[in-house]
Amino acid sequence: MVASQMSSGIVDAGQRVGASPDRPNFITLDERALPTVGAARIYVCGITPYDVTHVGHAATFVWADVLASVLGSTAVRATVCRNITDVDDVLIDAARARGRYYDEFALSQEAMFEQSMAALRVATPATQPRARHYIDAVQQLAQALLDSGAAYARDGTVWFRGNSMAALVALSREDALRLSADYGDDPDNIAKDDPFDVPVWQSSADGAPAWPSPWGWGRPGWHAECAAMAMAVHGNSVDVLVGGEDLAFPHHAYQAAMVSAVSGVTPFARAVLHVGEVRISGKKIAKSTGNLVLIDELLELYTPAALRLLLLSRPYSKAWDFERGEIDDAERRVERLHQAASRSTDANPEGVMAALRTNLDVPAALALAEDQGGEAAKRAIAVLRLT
């Protein structure tokens, strides 16, 4: 997805260089330089709180946590914003099926998610905006897009003009239409000018949450929620945009396009961290496929350190198949790392840190930590939070 990331207002063509021990304030992502001064703004696309947390969810949030930890090791203040999408069709439908109010149901699911994240040693983000608290920001975004000509209003919906999105992200029209349909953007809707137009603000169906707006009672569109929350918290751009690889298009592409259309700032994100999907027998772990592996159930059997190590034992962008036996291997490796840390050696931890600062190369850092022991292993355990 590198080509599309470069052309979609998310990342630009930065210099391809590597981190090194003599550049302690410097990391790379996707082999692209990400020099930082003082602070780094991270936006993590969070959960839609309608169901339990599975391994695929956890992979994204553990990698985001490691990114913040590695940036912190460079003496940079990493400020993480991880949103909660608590206004969404799947959440509304799930709450209705249980006879509960959507916001009360969302809060109960969010509490369970937070327990899982705490058990996995994921640090609490600096901010956790909830979509229902940012209705005004979405309406401001919608009006700004209308004023700029990047959107139009029709029958209570404000549509963002997306006719150039497929070309912008270097996807074929057919692939882009398929992805748009898969993620609920309804390209066949005849109410809009173009199949790639998406709602910034939309009218609500009977019984669904709704707020007053200049265009009538309604609610935010999905992509607009993240665009508005990111701008409200971080401003017109972020240093790193984080999410599962399945969010690259349409979600992250539209989020970036909306922000840039309003602010004039490109790229919206200096770098992206798209985490590879987790599969079982080649099929993505998802509720729709019925192949969920739940974090809470795994935590009853395995240590949090082993689960973190399992999720981190490969390049972050690599898709992989979950196999329960690999957790046993991770348990043994955590034990080896702690044994290595107890050895008295003169190892310098900067080799480990240089590996982590170069594309978050956890496998290389762990290999050095086990081999060198002492302070090198201690630093790896601390930064990766394997305790």
C-alpha positions in Angstrom: 0.0 0.0 0.0 3.1 2.3 -0.1 2.2 3.8 -3.4 -1.3 4.7 -2.3 -0.1 6.1 1.0 2.4 8.4 -0.7 -0.3 9.8 -3.0 -3.3 10.1 -0.7 -2.3 13.0 1.5 -1.1 10.6 4.2 2.7 10.4 3.7 5.1 12.2 1.4 8.3 10.9 -0.2 10.6 11.2 2.7 14.3 10.4 2.7 15.0 6.7 3.0 17.5 6.4 5.8 18.0 4.3 8.8 18.2 5.0 12.5 21.5 4.5 14.3 23.0 4.8 17.8 24.2 8.2 17.0 20.8 9.5 16.0 18.8 8.8 19.2 16.0 11.3 18.3 15.3 9.7 15.0 13.1 6.8 13.9 11.9 5.4 10.6 8.6 3.8 9.5 8.3 2.0 6.2 12.0 3.0 5.8 11.0 6.7 5.7 12.5 9.2 8.0 10.4 10.5 10.8 12.6 13.1 12.7 10.7 14.5 15.7 11.3 17.6 17.8 9.8 17.7 21.3 6.5 16.0 20.6 4.9 13.4 18.3 1.2 13.3 17.6 -0.2 9.8 17.1 -3.8 9.2 16.0 -5.0 5.6 16.5 -8.3 4.5 15.0 -9.9 2.8 17.9 -12.8 0.4 18.4 -16.5 0.5 17.6 -17.6 -0.7 21.0 -20.3 -3.3 20.1 -18.5 -6.5 20.8 -15.6 -8.2 22.6 -11.9 -7.6 21.9 -10.2 -10.2 19.7 -6.6 -10.8 18.6 -6.9 -8.7 15.5 -8.0 -5.7 17.5 -5.2 -6.2 20.1 -2.5 -6.4 17.4 -3.2 -2.9 16.3 -3.3 -1.4 19.8 -0.2 -3.2 21.0 1.8 -2.0 18.0 0.5 1.6 18.6 1.7 1.2 22.2 5.1 0.1 21.1 5.4 3.0 18.7 4.7 5.4 21.5 7.1 3.7 23.8 9.9 3.7 21.1 9.2 7.4 20.4 9.4 8.1 24.1 12.8 6.4 24.2 14.0 9.2 21.9 13.1 11.8 24.5 10.1 12.8 22.5 6.7 13.3 24.2 4.4 10.9 22.3 0.8 12.1 22.6 -1.6 9.3 21.7 -5.2 10.0 20.7 -7.3 6.8 20.3 -10.9 7.4 19.4 -14.0 5.5 20.2 -16.5 5.2 17.3 -19.7 5.2 19.4 -22.0 6.4 16.7 -22.2 3.7 14.1 -24.7 1.4 12.4 -23.2 -1.8 13.8 -23.2 -0.4 17.4 -26.8 0.9 17.0 -28.0 -2.4 15.7 -26.2 -4.4 18.4 -27.6 -2.3 21.1 -31.2 -2.5 19.7 -30.9 -6.3 19.5 -30.2 -6.4 23.2 -32.8 -3.9 24.1 -30.3 -1.3 25.3 -29.6 2.3 24.6 -26.7 2.7 22.2 -24.6 5.0 24.4 -25.1 2.9 27.6 -24.3 -0.3 25.7 -21.2 1.4 24.2 -19.9 2.4 27.6 -20.2 -1.2 28.9 -18.4 -2.6 26.0 -15.7 0.1 26.2 -15.1 -0.8 29.9 -14.4 -4.4 28.9 -12.1 -3.3 26.2 -10.2 -1.1 28.6 -9.7 -4.0 31.0 -8.2 -6.1 28.1 -5.9 -3.3 27.1 -4.7 -2.8 30.7 -4.1 -6.5 31.1 -1.9 -6.4 27.9 0.1 -3.5 29.4 -1.2 -1.0 26.8 -0.8 2.5 28.2 -3.9 4.6 28.5 -3.9 7.2 25.7 -3.6 10.9 26.5 -7.0 11.4 24.9 -9.9 9.1 24.0 -12.5 11.1 22.1 -15.9 9.6 21.6 -17.8 10.4 18.5 -21.0 11.5 20.3 -19.0 14.1 22.1 -17.7 15.7 18.8 -21.0 16.3 17.0 -20.3 20.0 16.8 -16.8 19.3 15.3 -18.3 17.1 12.6 -20.8 19.8 11.8 -18.0 22.4 11.6 -16.1 20.1 9.3 -19.2 19.6 7.1 -19.7 23.4 6.8 -16.1 24.0 6.0 -16.2 21.3 3.3 -19.3 22.9 1.8 -17.7 26.4 1.9 -14.6 25.0 0.1 -16.7 23.3 -2.6 -15.4 19.9 -1.5 -18.9 18.8 -0.4 -22.6 19.4 -1.3 -25.8 19.1 0.7 -28.8 17.2 -0.5 -31.9 16.0 1.4 -30.4 16.3 4.8 -27.0 14.7 3.9 -23.7 16.5 3.3 -21.7 14.5 0.8 -17.9 14.7 0.4 -16.9 14.7 -3.2 -14.9 11.6 -3.7 -14.7 11.2 -7.5 -10.9 11.5 -7.5 -10.3 9.2 -4.6 -9.5 6.0 -6.6 -6.8 7.8 -8.6 -5.5 9.6 -5.6 -4.7 6.3 -3.8 -3.5 4.5 -6.9 -6.3 1.9 -6.9 -8.1 0.7 -10.0 -11.7 1.8 -10.1 -12.9 -1.7 -9.7 -10.8 -2.4 -6.6 -11.8 0.9 -5.1 -15.5 0.3 -5.7 -15.2 -3.2 -4.1 -13.5 -1.8 -1.0 -16.0 1.0 -0.7 -18.9 -1.5 -0.8 -17.2 -3.8 1.6 -16.8 -1.0 4.2 -20.3 0.4 3.9 -19.9 3.4 1.7 -22.7 2.2 -0.6 -21.3 3.2 -4.0 -24.7 2.2 -5.6 -26.6 4.8 -3.8 -28.3 7.0 -6.4 -28.9 9.9 -4.0 -25.3 11.0 -4.5 -23.5 12.5 -7.6 -20.7 9.9 -7.7 -20.2 6.3 -6.4 -17.2 7.5 -4.4 -19.0 10.3 -2.6 -19.4 9.7 1.2 -21.5 11.3 3.9 -19.9 13.8 6.2 -23.3 14.3 7.8 -26.3 12.1 7.2 -30.0 11.9 8.1 -30.8 9.3 10.7 -33.2 6.5 10.2 -36.2 6.3 12.6 -35.2 5.2 16.1 -31.5 5.9 15.4 -29.5 8.6 17.4 -29.9 12.0 15.8 -28.8 15.6 16.5 -30.0 18.9 15.1 -28.0 20.5 12.4 -28.3 23.1 9.6 -29.2 20.2 7.3 -31.8 18.6 9.6 -31.7 16.0 12.3 -28.9 13.4 11.7 -25.6 12.1 12.7 -21.9 12.0 11.5 -20.5 9.8 8.7 -17.8 7.3 9.8 -14.8 8.9 7.9 -15.9 12.3 9.0 -16.0 11.3 12.7 -12.3 10.4 12.6 -11.4 13.5 10.6 -13.1 15.8 13.0 -11.8 14.2 16.1 -8.2 14.1 14.8 -8.4 17.9 13.9 -10.1 18.8 17.3 -7.4 17.0 19.3 -4.2 17.2 17.2 -4.8 20.0 14.8 -4.4 20.0 11.0 -1.9 17.1 10.8 -0.5 14.2 12.8 2.9 12.6 12.9 1.7 9.0 12.7 -1.7 7.6 11.7 -2.3 4.1 13.1 -4.8 1.4 12.3 -5.3 -2.0 10.8 -4.3 -2.4 7.1 -7.9 -2.8 6.2 -8.4 0.9 7.1 -6.0 2.2 4.5 -8.9 2.5 2.0 -11.4 3.8 2.2 -11.3 5.0 5.8 -7.8 6.6 6.2 -7.8 7.9 2.6 -11.1 9.8 3.1 -10.1 10.9 6.6 -6.9 12.5 5.2 -8.7 13.9 2.2 -11.3 15.6 4.3 -8.8 17.2 6.7 -6.6 18.4 3.8 -9.6 19.8 1.9 -10.4 22.0 4.9 -6.9 22.9 6.2 -4.9 23.0 3.0 -2.2 21.0 4.9 -0.7 18.0 3.1 0.2 15.4 4.0 -2.3 14.9 6.8 -0.1 12.2 8.3 3.7 12.3 8.0 3.7 8.5 8.4 1.3 5.6 8.7 1.5 2.4 10.7 -0.9 -0.1 9.1 -0.9 -3.3 11.1 -1.1 -6.5 9.1 -4.4 -8.5 9.6 -4.5 -11.6 11.8 -6.0 -14.7 10.2 -7.0 -18.2 11.0 -6.4 -20.7 8.1 -6.0 -17.7 5.8 -9.2 -16.0 6.8 -9.2 -12.7 8.6 -10.3 -12.9 12.2 -13.6 -11.1 12.3 -17.1 -11.4 13.8 -18.5 -11.8 10.3 -16.5 -14.9 9.7 -17.2 -16.4 13.2 -13.5 -17.2 13.8 -12.9 -14.9 16.8 -10.0 -15.6 19.2 -10.8 -13.5 22.2 -8.2 -11.7 24.3 -9.9 -12.3 27.6 -10.1 -16.0 27.0 -6.4 -16.1 26.1 -5.5 -14.1 29.2 -7.0 -16.8 31.4 -4.4 -19.3 30.0 -1.3 -17.2 29.1 0.7 -14.3 30.5 0.2 -10.8 29.1 3.9 -10.7 28.2 3.6 -13.8 26.1 0.6 -12.4 24.2 2.3 -9.1 23.6 5.4 -10.9 22.3 3.2 -13.1 20.0 1.7 -10.0 18.5 5.1 -8.3 18.0 7.1 -11.2 16.7 7.0 -10.1 13.1 7.1 -6.9 11.0 4.1 -4.8 11.9 2.7 -4.7 8.4 2.9 -8.4 7.8 -0.4 -10.4 7.8 -0.2 -13.7 9.7 -2.1 -16.8 10.8 -2.8 -17.2 14.5 -1.7 -20.5 15.9 -2.2 -21.2 19.6 1.1 -23.2 19.8 3.0 -20.0 19.0 1.9 -18.6 22.4 3.7 -21.4 24.1 6.8 -20.5 22.1 6.3 -16.9 23.2 6.1 -17.9 26.8 9.4 -19.7 26.5 11.0 -16.7 24.8 9.9 -14.3 27.4 11.5 -16.5 30.0 14.7 -16.6 27.9 14.7 -12.8 27.7 14.5 -12.4 31.4 17.3 -15.0 31.9 19.4 -13.0 29.4 18.7 -9.8 31.3 20.0 -11.4 34.5 23.3 -12.2 33.0 26.2 -9.9 33.9 27.5 -8.5 30.6 28.9 -5.3 29.2 26.4 -5.1 26.4 25.4 -1.7 25.2 21.6 -1.4 24.7 21.9 1.1 21.8 22.0 -1.7 19.2 18.6 -2.9 20.5 17.3 0.6 20.4 18.6 1.3 16.9 16.7 -1.8 15.7 13.5 -0.6 17.3 13.9 2.9 15.9 14.3 1.4 12.4 10.9 0.4 11.2 10.0 -0.9 14.7 12.1 -4.0 14.0 11.1 -6.0 17.1 12.5 -9.4 15.8 15.9 -7.9 15.2 15.8 -6.1 18.6 14.8 -9.4 20.4 17.6 -11.4 18.7 20.2 -8.8 19.9 18.7 -8.8 23.4 18.9 -12.6 23.8 22.3 -12.7 22.3 23.9 -9.8 24.3 21.9 -10.1 27.5 22.4 -7.7 30.4 21.4 -4.1 29.8 20.5 -4.9 26.2 17.9 -7.4 27.3 16.7 -5.2 30.1 16.1 -2.3 27.7 14.2 -4.5 25.2 12.0 -5.8 28.0 11.3 -2.3 29.3 10.6 -0.6 26.0 8.4 -3.5 24.7 6.7 -3.8 28.1 7.3 -7.5 28.4 7.0 -7.7 32.2 
